[in-house]
Amino acid sequence: MRVVAWVTVIALALSSQVQAQPEIPAASPAAAKAKAAPKGKARPPKKAAAKKEKKDKPAAPAPAATPAQRAAYSSLPVSERLAIQSDLIWSGDLTGAVDPDFGDRAIAAVRSFQKRNKFEETGILTDEQRQTLATAMRRRKDYNGWQLVEDTVTPGVRLGIPAKLVPNAEIGTTGSRWSSARGEIQIETFREKMAGATLQELFEEMKKRPSNRRVEVSAITASSFTLSGMQGLKKFHVRAFLKDNEARGLTILFDQAMETIMLPLVDNITGAYLPFGDPASASTSRRVEYGSGIVVTPNGHVVTERQLTDDCRGIIVAGLGRADRVAEDSGSDLALIRINGARSLKPVPFSTDPPKSTQLTLVGISEPAAQAGARQVTTVPAKLRGVDGARVLLDAVPARGFVGGAALDGEGRLAGMIDVSSASVAGPAAVAGQASFVPTASIRKFLEGAGITPLDGRGDLAAAKNALVRVICVRK
C-alpha cells in the first residue's frame, strides 16, 4: 500500500469523526534410592513397606532461629547466602533445597558444621569459619567445575551445575539446558502454568511424560514433588515446586555408565535449585525481552519486530520451542523467524484492502510480569493519527510485550504489525501518539522477498488471536 493511500484514508476518516476518548521440598530421589536386596533373597513385603514408610517420613523440623541469627544472614547479599548453603550441601550438613532467606534449616546446618569442626555452635559463621568452609569444599567443587548460575529464560531462577561435565548451554523448550559434549548428561529447567490444575495432576502427568519414562521412586508434598527412574536407557531425576499457580523444576538425565559420577551430584544439583527467587535480583548482564509475533505459514514462520530479535543469545516462541531468525529488514523494521520443527500452525490471513475507518484493534501478548506469568492474548483499542514515512502512527500506547503484535481494522482484518515505538515508550512515562505499525503491504513485500507467500483472505479477531505467539529474546 502506498503512503499516499494511507494519507488519503486517514484524512477522510478524521474529517468525519470526533476525537475518541482514551480508554518445601520432599526427600531427594538419590537419597531415597533403596539398597537392593542380596541376590536370591527376597525381602519380606511387610519389612519393605515399613522401610519405605520410614524413608518417606519427613525429617523433624529444625530449631527456630534467633533474631540475632536471622539478622546476621539477612544483611548478606542473596548470592552469598546461596553460596554458603551450596557449600553446606557439599559438606553434607544441609539437606534439601537452598533458601534465599537463610531460614531455620540453613542455620541448623551452620551449627552442624561448627560442631563437626569444634567451633562454638552459635549458628553464625565468622569470617574465619566461612573461609574454612569455602576452602574445604573448593577442591570438591572445582573438580566438576561447580557453578551457581541464573536461568536466563526465567529470571529469578538459580541453580548449581557441574560446568565441566555439562559445558554446553542453550535454550530448551521451556527453560535452559546444560549438556555434555555428546549428550550423555543433560540438566534442564522447566516451568508449567497450572491454569487450575493441581500439583498431583502434574505429578501423575510427568510420570508418563515422555512416554518412555519408568518411575522407580516418587514422593509428593503439598508444594513439591520428586521423581526418579529410567527414561529410555538413561537415568532421570525430576524435582518440581509449586507457587502461585505455577510449577517450576528441573530434570537431570544421564547415561547409566555415568551413574557413579552423577548420582553423588544429584543431591547437590537439586538442593542448590532455587525456583522462585527475586527476579529483580537477577543479573542484568543477560536480559530477557518479551514481544509478540504473527504466524504467517503453517510450518512455523513468524513475522515480528526486528529490534526485538537483535543480539539474541536465543529466540524462543513460548509453548512451541526455539526459533531462528531467517530474514530481517531494517527499513521496515521487520524480522522473520522460524520455529524449529513446527507444523500445522494457523497463519493469519492477509487483507489487501486499507482500513475504511480510523478505528483499530491492537492484538498482542503482554509480558509475563503484567499478567502474573500468563500468556493470554489481549486487545487494546486504537485510532489512526497519520503517516510518518513508512509507519502509520497511532494514538494508543499498548502494554509492554505487544511489539510484533497485530493491528486489525474495524472489520477484524489484518492492517499491520505493531512496531517498536509502541513498546519502547510504553509505561508511566509514555507520550500518547508515539505508537505506530507497519502496514500489511510492507509486510507482504518483505515476506515475498524472503520467499514466503502469505495467506490471502479477510480474517477476523479470532483468526488473529489464533495466529499470535509470544516471542522471547534472551540477550547476549
Secondary structure by P-SEA (a helix, b strand, c coil): ccaaaaaaaaaaaaaaccccccccccccccccccccccccccccaaaaaaaaaaaaccccccccccaaaaaaaaaccaaaaaaaaaaaaaaccccccccccccaaaaaaaaaaaaaacccccccccaaaaaaaaaaaaaaaaaccccccccccccccccccccccccbbbbcccbbbbbcccccbbbbbbccccccccaaaaaaaaaacccccccccccccccccccccccccbbbbbbbbbccccccbbbbbbccccccccccaaaaaaaacccccccccccccbbbbbbbbbbccccccccccccccccccccccccccccccccccccccbbbbbcccccbbbbbbbbcccccccbbbbbbccccccccccbbbbbbbbbbccccccbbbbccccccccccbbbbccccccccccccccccccccccccccbbbbcaaaaaaaaaaaccccccccccaaaaaaabbbbbbbcc
